[in-house]
């Protein structure tokens, strides 16, 4: 079992974001800004959905990894800490998903 965590991924994204954009995909995405990074996140989300619908476990694993990576980049650019996202998830566990969803302002 792997001991790699999302916190490890955040540290890697943080370090690579400081690299030369000509040498790091992460730095290139960060330099391009949130619109480019968010577009890539959306593309990876669609690819993850397709893999899930097709029932391709290997593709789903790979695309989910891409999705998580691009989410960490988008969060970094947006100035949102992973811990804040986890805190929001923790807050939501105190109520049913249906109640939580109903309480959101649309």
TIRO-2110 file (N, C-alpha, C; in Angstrom, 1 decimal):
// TIRO-2110
0.8, -1.2, 0.0, N, 1, A
0.0, 0.0, 0.0, CA, 1, A
0.9, 1.3, 0.0, C, 1, A
0.5, 2.2, -0.8, N, 2, A
1.3, 3.4, -1.0, CA, 2, A
1.1, 4.3, 0.2, C, 2, A
2.1, 5.0, 0.6, N, 3, A
2.0, 6.0, 1.7, CA, 3, A
2.0, 7.4, 1.1, C, 3, A
1.9, 7.6, -0.2, N, 4, A
1.8, 8.9, -0.8, CA, 4, A
0.5, 9.5, -0.5, C, 4, A
0.5, 10.8, -0.1, N, 5, A
-0.7, 11.5, 0.3, CA, 5, A
-1.0, 12.7, -0.6, C, 5, A
-2.2, 13.3, -0.5, N, 6, A
-2.5, 14.5, -1.2, CA, 6, A
-1.6, 15.6, -0.6, C, 6, A
-1.2, 15.6, 0.7, N, 7, A
-0.3, 16.6, 1.2, CA, 7, A
1.1, 16.5, 0.5, C, 7, A
1.5, 15.2, 0.2, N, 8, A
2.8, 15.1, -0.6, CA, 8, A
2.6, 15.7, -2.0, C, 8, A
1.4, 15.5, -2.6, N, 9, A
1.2, 16.1, -3.9, CA, 9, A
1.2, 17.7, -3.8, C, 9, A
0.7, 18.2, -2.8, N, 10, A
0.7, 19.7, -2.6, CA, 10, A
2.1, 20.2, -2.5, C, 10, A
2.9, 19.5, -1.7, N, 11, A
4.3, 19.9, -1.6, CA, 11, A
5.1, 19.8, -2.9, C, 11, A
4.8, 18.8, -3.7, N, 12, A
5.4, 18.7, -5.0, CA, 12, A
5.0, 19.8, -6.0, C, 12, A
3.7, 20.1, -6.0, N, 13, A
3.1, 21.2, -6.8, CA, 13, A
3.8, 22.5, -6.4, C, 13, A
3.8, 22.7, -5.0, N, 14, A
4.4, 24.0, -4.5, CA, 14, A
5.9, 24.1, -5.0, C, 14, A
6.7, 23.1, -4.9, N, 15, A
8.1, 23.1, -5.3, CA, 15, A
8.2, 23.3, -6.8, C, 15, A
7.5, 22.6, -7.5, N, 16, A
7.6, 22.7, -9.0, CA, 16, A
7.0, 24.0, -9.6, C, 16, A
6.1, 24.6, -8.9, N, 17, A
5.6, 25.9, -9.3, CA, 17, A
6.6, 26.9, -9.3, C, 17, A
7.7, 26.8, -8.6, N, 18, A
8.8, 27.8, -8.5, CA, 18, A
9.8, 27.5, -9.5, C, 18, A
9.7, 26.4, -10.3, N, 19, A
10.8, 26.1, -11.3, CA, 19, A
10.6, 27.0, -12.5, C, 19, A
11.5, 26.9, -13.4, N, 20, A
11.5, 27.6, -14.7, CA, 20, A
10.3, 26.9, -15.5, C, 20, A
9.4, 27.8, -16.1, N, 21, A
8.3, 27.2, -16.9, CA, 21, A
8.7, 26.4, -18.1, C, 21, A
9.9, 26.6, -18.6, N, 22, A
10.4, 25.9, -19.7, CA, 22, A
10.9, 24.5, -19.3, C, 22, A
11.0, 24.2, -18.0, N, 23, A
11.4, 22.9, -17.5, CA, 23, A
10.4, 22.2, -16.6, C, 23, A
9.3, 22.8, -16.4, N, 24, A
8.3, 22.2, -15.5, CA, 24, A
6.9, 22.5, -16.0, C, 24, A
6.1, 21.4, -16.2, N, 25, A
4.7, 21.6, -16.6, CA, 25, A
3.9, 22.3, -15.5, C, 25, A
4.2, 22.1, -14.3, N, 26, A
3.5, 22.8, -13.2, CA, 26, A
3.8, 24.3, -13.2, C, 26, A
5.0, 24.6, -13.4, N, 27, A
5.4, 26.0, -13.5, CA, 27, A
4.8, 26.7, -14.7, C, 27, A
4.7, 26.0, -15.8, N, 28, A
4.1, 26.5, -17.0, CA, 28, A
2.6, 26.8, -16.8, C, 28, A
1.9, 25.8, -16.1, N, 29, A
0.5, 26.0, -15.8, CA, 29, A
0.3, 27.2, -14.9, C, 29, A
1.1, 27.3, -13.9, N, 30, A
1.0, 28.4, -12.9, CA, 30, A
1.3, 29.8, -13.6, C, 30, A
2.3, 29.8, -14.5, N, 31, A
2.6, 31.0, -15.2, CA, 31, A
1.5, 31.4, -16.2, C, 31, A
0.8, 30.4, -16.7, N, 32, A
-0.2, 30.7, -17.7, CA, 32, A
-1.5, 31.3, -17.0, C, 32, A
-1.6, 31.0, -15.7, N, 33, A
-2.7, 31.6, -15.0, CA, 33, A
-3.9, 30.6, -14.8, C, 33, A
-4.8, 31.1, -14.0, N, 34, A
-6.0, 30.3, -13.6, CA, 34, A
-6.8, 29.8, -14.8, C, 34, A
-7.1, 30.7, -15.8, N, 35, A
-7.9, 30.2, -16.9, CA, 35, A
-7.4, 28.9, -17.6, C, 35, A
-6.1, 28.9, -17.9, N, 36, A
-5.4, 27.8, -18.5, CA, 36, A
-5.5, 26.5, -17.6, C, 36, A
-5.1, 26.7, -16.3, N, 37, A
-5.1, 25.6, -15.3, CA, 37, A
-6.5, 25.1, -15.1, C, 37, A
-7.5, 26.0, -15.0, N, 38, A
-8.9, 25.5, -14.9, CA, 38, A
-9.4, 24.8, -16.1, C, 38, A
-9.0, 25.2, -17.3, N, 39, A
-9.4, 24.5, -18.5, CA, 39, A
-8.8, 23.1, -18.5, C, 39, A
-7.5, 23.0, -18.1, N, 40, A
-6.9, 21.6, -18.0, CA, 40, A
-7.7, 20.8, -17.0, C, 40, A
-8.0, 21.4, -15.8, N, 41, A
-8.8, 20.6, -14.8, CA, 41, A
-10.1, 20.1, -15.4, C, 41, A
-10.8, 20.9, -16.1, N, 42, A
-12.0, 20.5, -16.8, CA, 42, A
-11.8, 19.4, -17.8, C, 42, A
-10.8, 19.5, -18.6, N, 43, A
-10.5, 18.4, -19.5, CA, 43, A
-10.2, 17.1, -18.8, C, 43, A
-9.5, 17.2, -17.7, N, 44, A
-9.2, 15.9, -17.0, CA, 44, A
-10.4, 15.4, -16.3, C, 44, A
-11.3, 16.3, -15.9, N, 45, A
-12.6, 15.8, -15.3, CA, 45, A
-13.4, 15.1, -16.3, C, 45, A
-13.5, 15.6, -17.5, N, 46, A
-14.2, 14.9, -18.6, CA, 46, A
-13.6, 13.6, -18.9, C, 46, A
-12.3, 13.5, -19.0, N, 47, A
-11.6, 12.3, -19.3, CA, 47, A
-11.8, 11.2, -18.2, C, 47, A
-11.9, 11.7, -16.9, N, 48, A
-12.2, 10.8, -15.8, CA, 48, A
-13.6, 10.3, -15.9, C, 48, A
-14.5, 11.1, -16.2, N, 49, A
-15.9, 10.7, -16.4, CA, 49, A
-16.0, 9.6, -17.5, C, 49, A
-15.4, 9.9, -18.6, N, 50, A
-15.4, 8.9, -19.7, CA, 50, A
-14.8, 7.6, -19.3, C, 50, A
-13.7, 7.6, -18.6, N, 51, A
-13.1, 6.3, -18.1, CA, 51, A
-14.0, 5.6, -17.2, C, 51, A
-14.7, 6.3, -16.3, N, 52, A
-15.6, 5.7, -15.4, CA, 52, A
-16.8, 5.1, -16.1, C, 52, A
-17.4, 5.8, -17.1, N, 53, A
-18.5, 5.3, -17.8, CA, 53, A
-18.1, 4.0, -18.6, C, 53, A
-16.9, 4.1, -19.1, N, 54, A
-16.5, 2.9, -19.9, CA, 54, A
-16.1, 1.7, -19.1, C, 54, A
-16.0, 1.9, -17.8, N, 55, A
-15.6, 0.8, -16.9, CA, 55, A
-14.1, 0.4, -17.0, C, 55, A
-13.3, 1.3, -17.5, N, 56, A
-11.9, 1.0, -17.7, CA, 56, A
-11.1, 1.4, -16.4, C, 56, A
-10.8, 0.4, -15.6, N, 57, A
-10.2, 0.7, -14.3, CA, 57, A
-8.9, 1.3, -14.4, C, 57, A
-8.0, 0.8, -15.3, N, 58, A
-6.7, 1.4, -15.5, CA, 58, A
-6.8, 2.9, -16.0, C, 58, A
-7.6, 3.1, -16.9, N, 59, A
-7.8, 4.5, -17.4, CA, 59, A
-8.4, 5.4, -16.3, C, 59, A
-9.3, 4.9, -15.5, N, 60, A
-9.9, 5.6, -14.5, CA, 60, A
-8.9, 6.0, -13.4, C, 60, A
-8.0, 5.1, -13.1, N, 61, A
-6.9, 5.3, -12.1, CA, 61, A
-6.0, 6.4, -12.7, C, 61, A
-5.6, 6.3, -13.9, N, 62, A
-4.7, 7.3, -14.5, CA, 62, A
-5.4, 8.7, -14.6, C, 62, A
-6.6, 8.7, -15.1, N, 63, A
-7.3, 10.0, -15.2, CA, 63, A
-7.6, 10.6, -13.9, C, 63, A
-7.9, 9.8, -12.9, N, 64, A
-8.2, 10.4, -11.5, CA, 64, A
-6.9, 11.0, -11.0, C, 64, A
-5.7, 10.4, -11.3, N, 65, A
-4.5, 11.0, -10.8, CA, 65, A
-4.2, 12.3, -11.5, C, 65, A
-4.5, 12.4, -12.8, N, 66, A
-4.4, 13.6, -13.5, CA, 66, A
-5.3, 14.7, -13.0, C, 66, A
-6.6, 14.3, -12.7, N, 67, A
-7.6, 15.2, -12.1, CA, 67, A
-7.1, 15.7, -10.8, C, 67, A
-6.6, 14.9, -9.9, N, 68, A
-6.2, 15.4, -8.6, CA, 68, A
-5.0, 16.3, -8.7, C, 68, A
-4.0, 16.0, -9.6, N, 69, A
-2.9, 16.9, -9.8, CA, 69, A
-3.4, 18.2, -10.3, C, 69, A
-4.2, 18.3, -11.3, N, 70, A
-4.7, 19.5, -11.8, CA, 70, A
-5.5, 20.3, -10.8, C, 70, A
-6.3, 19.6, -10.0, N, 71, A
-7.0, 20.3, -8.9, CA, 71, A
-6.0, 21.0, -8.0, C, 71, A
-4.9, 20.3, -7.6, N, 72, A
-4.0, 20.9, -6.7, CA, 72, A
-3.4, 22.2, -7.3, C, 72, A
-3.1, 22.1, -8.6, N, 73, A
-2.6, 23.3, -9.3, CA, 73, A
-3.6, 24.5, -9.3, C, 73, A
-4.8, 24.2, -9.6, N, 74, A
-5.9, 25.2, -9.5, CA, 74, A
-6.1, 25.8, -8.1, C, 74, A
-6.0, 24.9, -7.1, N, 75, A
-6.1, 25.4, -5.8, CA, 75, A
-5.0, 26.3, -5.4, C, 75, A
-3.7, 25.9, -5.8, N, 76, A
-2.6, 26.7, -5.6, CA, 76, A
-2.7, 28.1, -6.2, C, 76, A
-3.1, 28.1, -7.5, N, 77, A
-3.2, 29.4, -8.1, CA, 77, A
-4.3, 30.3, -7.5, C, 77, A
-5.4, 29.6, -7.0, N, 78, A
-6.5, 30.3, -6.4, CA, 78, A
-6.2, 30.7, -4.9, C, 78, A
-5.1, 30.3, -4.4, N, 79, A
-4.8, 30.6, -3.0, CA, 79, A
-5.6, 29.8, -2.0, C, 79, A
-6.1, 28.7, -2.4, N, 80, A
-6.9, 27.8, -1.5, CA, 80, A
-6.1, 26.7, -1.0, C, 80, A
-5.9, 26.6, 0.3, N, 81, A
-5.1, 25.5, 0.9, CA, 81, A
-5.9, 24.2, 0.9, C, 81, A
-5.2, 23.1, 0.6, N, 82, A
-5.9, 21.8, 0.7, CA, 82, A
-6.5, 21.6, 2.0, C, 82, A
-5.9, 22.0, 3.1, N, 83, A
-6.5, 21.9, 4.4, CA, 83, A
-7.8, 22.6, 4.5, C, 83, A
-8.0, 23.7, 3.8, N, 84, A
-9.3, 24.4, 3.8, CA, 84, A
-10.4, 23.6, 3.2, C, 84, A
-10.0, 22.9, 2.1, N, 85, A
-10.9, 22.0, 1.4, CA, 85, A
-11.3, 20.8, 2.3, C, 85, A
-10.3, 20.3, 2.9, N, 86, A
-10.6, 19.1, 3.8, CA, 86, A
-11.4, 19.6, 5.0, C, 86, A
-11.2, 20.8, 5.5, N, 87, A
-12.0, 21.4, 6.6, CA, 87, A
-13.4, 21.5, 6.2, C, 87, A
-13.7, 21.9, 4.9, N, 88, A
-15.0, 22.0, 4.4, CA, 88, A
-15.7, 20.7, 4.3, C, 88, A
-14.9, 19.7, 3.9, N, 89, A
-15.5, 18.3, 3.8, CA, 89, A
-15.8, 17.8, 5.2, C, 89, A
-14.9, 18.1, 6.2, N, 90, A
-15.2, 17.7, 7.5, CA, 90, A
-16.4, 18.3, 8.1, C, 90, A
-16.6, 19.6, 7.8, N, 91, A
-17.8, 20.3, 8.3, CA, 91, A
-19.0, 19.7, 7.7, C, 91, A
-19.0, 19.3, 6.5, N, 92, A
-20.2, 18.7, 5.8, CA, 92, A
-20.5, 17.3, 6.4, C, 92, A
-19.6, 16.6, 7.0, N, 93, A
-19.8, 15.2, 7.5, CA, 93, A
-20.8, 15.3, 8.7, C, 93, A
-21.0, 16.4, 9.2, N, 94, A
-21.9, 16.5, 10.4, CA, 94, A
-23.4, 16.5, 10.0, C, 94, A
-23.7, 16.5, 8.7, N, 95, A
-25.1, 16.4, 8.3, CA, 95, A
-25.2, 15.5, 7.1, C, 95, A
-26.4, 15.1, 6.7, N, 96, A
-26.5, 14.2, 5.6, CA, 96, A
-26.2, 15.0, 4.3, C, 96, A
-25.8, 14.3, 3.3, N, 97, A
-25.5, 15.0, 2.0, CA, 97, A
-26.7, 15.7, 1.4, C, 97, A
-27.9, 15.1, 1.6, N, 98, A
-29.1, 15.8, 1.1, CA, 98, A
-29.4, 17.0, 1.8, C, 98, A
-29.2, 17.0, 3.2, N, 99, A
-29.4, 18.2, 4.0, CA, 99, A
-28.4, 19.3, 3.6, C, 99, A
-27.2, 18.9, 3.5, N, 100, A
-26.1, 19.9, 3.1, CA, 100, A
-26.4, 20.5, 1.8, C, 100, A
-26.8, 19.7, 0.8, N, 101, A
-27.0, 20.2, -0.5, CA, 101, A
-28.2, 21.2, -0.5, C, 101, A
-29.3, 20.8, 0.2, N, 102, A
-30.4, 21.7, 0.3, CA, 102, A
-30.1, 23.0, 1.0, C, 102, A
-29.1, 23.1, 1.9, N, 103, A
-28.8, 24.3, 2.6, CA, 103, A
-27.9, 25.3, 1.7, C, 103, A
-27.4, 24.8, 0.6, N, 104, A
-26.6, 25.7, -0.2, CA, 104, A
-27.5, 26.7, -1.0, C, 104, A
-26.9, 27.9, -1.2, N, 105, A
-27.6, 28.9, -2.0, CA, 105, A
-27.3, 28.6, -3.4, C, 105, A
-28.3, 28.5, -4.3, N, 106, A
-28.0, 28.3, -5.7, CA, 106, A
-28.0, 29.6, -6.5, C, 106, A
END
